[in-house]
Amino acid sequence: MATHPRPAPETLPVTLADVHAAHARIADQIVRTPTFISKTLSELTGATVYLKFENLQFTAAYKERGALNTLLQLPAGTSGVIAASAGNHAQGLAYHANRLGIPATIVMPTNTPTVKVTQTEGHGATVVLFGDTFDAAYAHARELEGERGLTFVHPFDDVRVIAGQGTCAIEMLQDVPSIDTFLTPIGGGGLISGMAVVAAAADHPIEVVGVEAELFPSMFNRINGTAMPCAGDTLAEGIAVKEPGGITSGMVKALVDDIVLVSERNLERAVSLLLQIEKTVVEGAGAAGLAALLQHPERFAGKTVGVVLCGGNIDTRLLANVLLRDLARSGRLARLRIRLQDQPGALFNVARIFDAERVNIIEIYHQRVFTTLPAKGLITDVECETRDRAHLDRLIAALRAGGYEVSTVELA
């Protein structure tokens, strides 16, 4: 990866002047989101952590910046814009196109969740459902572009989009000039490319580090010449890109110092911590920067790190699952499997131990048939709430002291 010195600014497809011009162009039409220090996350990770709350944009994502910067530079009389997206780019483009009176068409895969289709239509766009994959939707959008005389707006591989996304970095450094590290999610590479332009021109060295999900290391592969697979069900679907952009790949190679990969478990933990500690909802991609701090604390120890919470559009049921899984992993929610004799009073005696340890029972499941125990035995699963892992350990010790065979049902 590249390190200082940086390439000459005039050799880059996007310059600092482009980013500043974009900021002047869009500043009064987007939310000037705050950048706040997180004292708790700083203590937890060993870095000084500043969070930029781009999930507070009207459509809950930074994508508005690049979309708006592009729309404001279209020629007068543009008949309409078109894009392929199932996520934040669709909503950002649709919202600002509608504000500006520009017809917008968004092509989405047929399996796009209904809530995303509804939200995009709610911003005034015409939604076309086509194909089972993003690639199929993208190809169809390019066909419609020609057939209908529309202007295609790429989600990341466009210099106007890149310049717009880079305005995040301008605002972060205005708020916190001491930032020495940008830790930024990478999907197609638009956000990190724009931010890296700003970092390269700063009056002090700023390291630029990208973050990708382990399941989709597309930019990591492109820059490092590796061939790790890009597939799977990632929580960070907003950065689950199989092929990064051509423009952005060149900029990342020239300006970005490193790319780190994060696991699904740390993505889940980051989403949960941001809700619990910062009282803010982020999607998986929006939590990627914090996930990197959690997974690679030694890499960022002692640094002043700026992290963009780039989006907050997460399905509520998925968020509930993430939170419950985090409770289970921390020991605050548990399922214990207890072997009992099938006779009166057996469950009552177990419940007395739960009461003595002040543990709340949520659900009880009996299993008499599908078990290898003798006919007079049964397996009972007890789902319960505890204060923390130590409290759970005390409960298990008390059950075993009472003569019960007990084990925990662990998450995969």
SVG drawing of the C-alpha trace seen along z (x, -y; Angstrom):
<svg xmlns="http://www.w3.org/2000/svg" viewBox="-46 -27 53 72">
<polyline fill="none" stroke="black" stroke-width="0.4" points="0.0,0.0 1.0,-3.6 2.6,-5.7 3.8,-9.3 5.0,-11.0 1.7,-11.3 1.5,-11.7 1.2,-15.2 -2.4,-16.4 -2.7,-17.3 -2.2,-13.7 -5.3,-12.5 -8.8,-12.4 -10.2,-14.2 -8.4,-17.1 -8.7,-19.0 -10.2,-21.9 -12.9,-19.5 -13.8,-18.5 -13.9,-22.0 -16.1,-23.0 -18.4,-20.1 -18.7,-21.2 -19.6,-24.8 -22.1,-23.4 -24.0,-21.1 -23.4,-22.5 -26.7,-24.3 -28.7,-21.3 -27.5,-18.5 -27.2,-18.0 -24.0,-19.3 -23.6,-16.2 -21.6,-16.5 -18.2,-14.8 -18.1,-13.9 -15.6,-12.2 -16.7,-8.9 -15.0,-8.7 -16.3,-5.2 -15.2,-3.7 -11.8,-5.4 -11.3,-3.7 -12.5,-0.4 -10.2,-0.5 -7.1,-2.4 -7.5,-5.0 -9.0,-8.5 -12.2,-7.9 -14.2,-10.6 -17.4,-9.6 -19.0,-11.5 -22.7,-10.8 -23.6,-10.6 -26.5,-8.3 -28.2,-11.6 -28.6,-12.7 -32.2,-12.8 -31.9,-9.5 -29.6,-8.2 -26.5,-7.9 -23.6,-9.9 -24.5,-8.8 -26.6,-12.0 -23.4,-14.0 -22.1,-12.4 -25.5,-12.1 -26.3,-15.8 -23.0,-17.0 -23.6,-15.1 -27.2,-16.3 -26.1,-19.9 -23.6,-19.6 -26.0,-18.1 -26.7,-20.1 -29.9,-22.2 -32.7,-20.3 -31.5,-16.8 -34.5,-14.6 -33.9,-12.4 -31.4,-10.3 -31.1,-6.5 -29.2,-4.3 -28.9,-0.7 -29.0,-0.3 -30.8,1.6 -29.5,-0.6 -28.4,-4.1 -27.4,-5.4 -31.0,-4.8 -32.5,-6.8 -30.0,-9.6 -30.3,-10.1 -34.1,-9.8 -34.5,-12.3 -32.4,-15.0 -33.6,-14.5 -37.1,-14.9 -36.2,-18.1 -34.6,-19.5 -37.4,-18.5 -35.4,-15.9 -37.2,-12.6 -35.3,-9.6 -35.5,-5.9 -33.9,-3.3 -33.4,0.3 -33.4,2.7 -33.0,6.5 -36.3,8.3 -35.3,9.7 -34.8,6.2 -36.6,5.9 -40.0,4.3 -39.1,1.6 -36.3,0.4 -38.5,0.3 -41.1,-1.6 -38.7,-4.1 -37.2,-4.8 -40.6,-5.3 -41.5,-7.5 -38.7,-9.9 -40.4,-10.3 -38.4,-7.8 -39.8,-5.3 -38.6,-1.9 -38.0,0.9 -37.5,4.4 -35.2,6.5 -33.0,9.5 -31.9,11.5 -28.6,9.8 -27.1,6.3 -25.2,7.1 -28.4,7.9 -30.0,4.7 -27.0,2.7 -27.0,4.0 -30.7,3.3 -30.2,-0.2 -27.5,-0.9 -30.0,0.4 -32.7,-1.9 -30.2,-4.8 -29.9,-4.6 -33.5,-3.7 -35.0,-6.6 -32.2,-9.2 -31.5,-9.2 -28.3,-10.1 -26.7,-7.3 -25.4,-8.2 -22.9,-5.6 -22.9,-4.9 -19.1,-5.3 -17.0,-5.3 -17.7,-8.9 -15.4,-11.9 -18.4,-14.0 -19.6,-11.4 -16.1,-10.9 -15.7,-14.6 -19.1,-14.8 -18.2,-12.0 -14.9,-13.6 -16.7,-16.5 -17.1,-14.2 -13.4,-14.6 -13.5,-18.4 -16.1,-18.7 -14.3,-16.2 -11.1,-18.2 -12.9,-21.4 -14.4,-20.0 -11.3,-18.0 -8.1,-19.2 -6.0,-16.8 -7.3,-13.7 -4.3,-11.7 -6.1,-8.6 -9.2,-8.1 -10.7,-4.7 -13.2,-4.4 -15.5,-1.6 -14.8,-0.5 -17.5,0.8 -16.9,-0.5 -14.4,-3.0 -16.0,-6.3 -16.0,-7.5 -12.5,-6.6 -11.2,-8.0 -12.7,-11.4 -11.6,-11.4 -8.0,-10.3 -7.7,-13.4 -8.5,-15.6 -6.1,-13.7 -3.2,-13.9 -3.5,-17.7 -3.7,-18.2 -1.1,-20.2 -0.1,-17.2 0.3,-13.5 -3.1,-11.6 -3.0,-7.9 -5.9,-6.6 -7.1,-3.0 -9.9,-1.3 -12.2,1.4 -13.8,4.3 -15.9,7.2 -13.9,10.5 -16.6,12.0 -16.2,9.2 -12.5,8.2 -12.8,6.9 -10.6,3.8 -8.1,5.6 -7.8,8.2 -7.5,5.5 -4.8,3.6 -2.8,6.6 -3.1,9.0 -4.9,11.6 -7.9,13.7 -9.9,14.3 -13.6,15.1 -16.2,12.4 -19.4,14.0 -21.6,14.7 -24.3,13.2 -22.6,10.2 -24.2,7.8 -22.4,5.1 -24.3,5.4 -23.7,1.7 -20.0,2.5 -20.6,6.0 -19.2,5.1 -17.7,7.8 -15.9,5.5 -14.6,2.1 -14.5,-0.9 -11.8,-1.5 -11.3,-5.2 -11.6,-4.4 -9.1,-1.5 -6.5,-3.8 -7.1,-6.4 -7.0,-3.9 -3.7,-2.4 -2.2,-5.9 -3.6,-7.4 -4.7,-4.8 -2.1,-3.4 -3.8,-0.1 -6.9,2.0 -8.0,4.2 -10.7,6.9 -13.3,7.4 -15.3,10.4 -19.1,10.7 -18.9,11.1 -17.1,7.7 -19.5,6.1 -22.4,7.3 -20.6,6.2 -19.9,2.7 -23.6,2.2 -24.6,3.2 -22.1,1.0 -23.0,-2.0 -26.6,-1.6 -25.8,-0.9 -23.1,-3.5 -23.8,-6.2 -27.6,-5.7 -27.3,-5.7 -28.6,-3.2 -26.1,-2.2 -26.2,0.5 -23.4,3.0 -21.4,1.0 -21.8,-2.1 -20.2,-0.1 -17.3,1.2 -14.8,-1.5 -15.6,-0.6 -15.4,3.1 -11.8,2.5 -10.9,0.8 -12.4,3.8 -10.6,6.4 -7.3,4.7 -6.8,2.5 -3.0,2.7 -3.0,1.3 -4.7,-2.0 -3.6,-2.3 -2.7,-5.8 -4.0,-7.3 -6.6,-10.0 -9.0,-8.2 -11.9,-9.7 -14.6,-7.1 -17.6,-7.8 -20.8,-6.2 -21.7,-6.1 -25.3,-4.8 -28.2,-3.9 -30.5,-1.9 -30.8,1.4 -33.9,3.6 -35.5,3.5 -35.8,7.3 -32.1,7.7 -31.2,5.1 -33.2,7.0 -31.4,10.2 -28.0,8.5 -28.8,7.1 -30.0,10.4 -27.0,12.3 -24.7,9.7 -26.6,10.2 -26.1,13.9 -22.4,13.6 -21.9,11.3 -23.6,13.7 -26.6,11.4 -29.0,13.7 -28.4,17.5 -30.1,20.8 -29.1,23.5 -29.8,27.2 -30.6,29.1 -31.1,32.8 -34.1,33.6 -36.1,36.5 -39.7,36.5 -41.5,36.3 -43.5,33.8 -41.5,30.9 -38.5,31.3 -38.9,28.0 -40.0,26.3 -36.7,27.3 -34.7,25.9 -36.7,22.7 -35.8,22.2 -32.2,22.0 -32.9,19.4 -34.8,17.4 -32.0,17.7 -29.5,16.4 -31.9,13.6 -32.0,14.8 -35.1,14.0 -36.5,17.0 -37.8,16.0 -38.8,19.3 -38.8,23.0 -38.7,25.8 -39.2,29.5 -37.9,32.4 -39.2,35.9 -39.2,37.6 -36.2,36.6 -33.6,37.5 -31.3,40.4 -32.2,40.2 -34.1,43.0 -37.9,42.8 -38.2,41.2 -35.7,38.5 -36.1,35.2 -34.1,32.4 -35.2,28.8 -33.9,25.8 -34.2,22.6 -33.8,19.2 -32.8,16.6 -31.5,13.1 -28.5,12.4 -26.5,9.2 -23.3,10.4 -21.1,13.4 -20.0,13.6 -23.6,13.7 -24.3,16.5 -21.3,18.5 -22.6,18.2 -26.0,19.6 -24.4,22.6 -22.2,23.3 -25.3,23.2 -27.2,25.6 -24.3,28.1 -23.9,27.8 -27.6,28.8 -26.8,32.0 -28.0,31.0 -26.2,31.8 -26.2,28.4 -24.6,27.0 -25.0,23.8 -26.5,23.8 -23.9,21.7 -24.3,19.5 -22.5,20.6"/>
</svg>
